[in-house]
Amino acid sequence: MSSYAVVRWQTLKQPKTYSGRRTIALLPLAVAALESVLRLIPKHGTRVFINPKTNAPWKSDGQIRKTAWAPALEAAGIEYRR
């Protein structure tokens, strides 16, 4: 369970209320994939998803969408929906 959130793309803060905490059930394969990623990027600590071009944490969801998600959809021939 994660008890922190990235606020304004840089600051780790705890949720203000208990209801802001989330437990997310993952399949064993997803857990293994995340654990293998964490072994590759231990210097980033709590951040799992790293921008492969800068080797730094993503700065925003928009950055992920523009530089990774939309191009991946286009390469797969899938129309991007907003």
C-alpha positions in Angstrom: 0.0 0.0 0.0 1.3 3.4 -0.9 0.8 6.1 1.7 2.2 8.9 -0.4 1.2 10.8 -3.5 3.2 13.1 -5.8 1.8 16.5 -5.5 2.4 19.1 -8.3 4.8 16.6 -9.9 7.5 16.9 -7.3 6.6 16.8 -3.6 5.7 13.5 -1.9 2.9 14.1 0.6 0.6 11.8 2.6 -3.1 12.0 1.8 -5.0 14.5 4.0 -7.6 11.9 5.0 -7.7 8.2 5.6 -10.1 7.8 2.6 -7.4 9.2 0.4 -5.3 6.1 0.9 -5.7 3.3 -1.6 -4.9 -0.4 -1.6 -4.6 -1.8 -5.1 -4.7 -5.5 -5.7 -2.2 -6.6 -8.4 -1.8 -9.9 -10.1 1.5 -11.7 -9.2 2.9 -11.0 -12.7 2.3 -7.3 -12.2 4.0 -7.4 -8.8 7.0 -9.3 -10.3 7.3 -6.7 -13.1 7.2 -3.8 -10.7 9.8 -5.5 -8.4 12.1 -6.0 -11.4 11.8 -2.4 -12.4 12.7 -1.3 -8.8 15.8 -3.4 -8.9 16.9 -1.5 -12.1 16.3 2.0 -10.7 17.1 1.9 -7.0 18.5 5.4 -7.0 15.0 6.9 -7.6 13.7 5.5 -4.4 9.9 5.8 -4.3 9.4 6.6 -8.0 8.7 3.6 -10.1 8.1 5.0 -13.6 11.2 6.8 -15.0 11.5 8.7 -18.3 13.9 6.6 -20.3 15.2 9.6 -22.3 16.2 11.6 -19.2 16.6 8.8 -16.6 14.6 10.9 -14.2 11.1 10.7 -12.8 8.3 11.9 -15.2 7.4 15.5 -14.4 3.7 15.3 -15.3 1.0 13.0 -16.7 1.0 15.2 -19.8 4.7 14.4 -20.4 4.0 10.7 -20.2 1.1 11.0 -22.6 2.9 13.1 -25.2 6.3 11.3 -25.2 5.3 7.7 -24.4 1.6 6.8 -24.5 0.4 8.6 -27.7 3.4 7.5 -29.8 2.9 3.9 -28.5 -0.7 3.9 -29.5 0.1 5.4 -32.9 2.8 2.7 -33.5 0.2 0.1 -32.6 -2.4 1.6 -35.0 -4.7 2.5 -32.2 -6.6 5.8 -32.3 -5.8 8.0 -29.3 -9.0 9.0 -27.5 -9.1 11.9 -25.0 
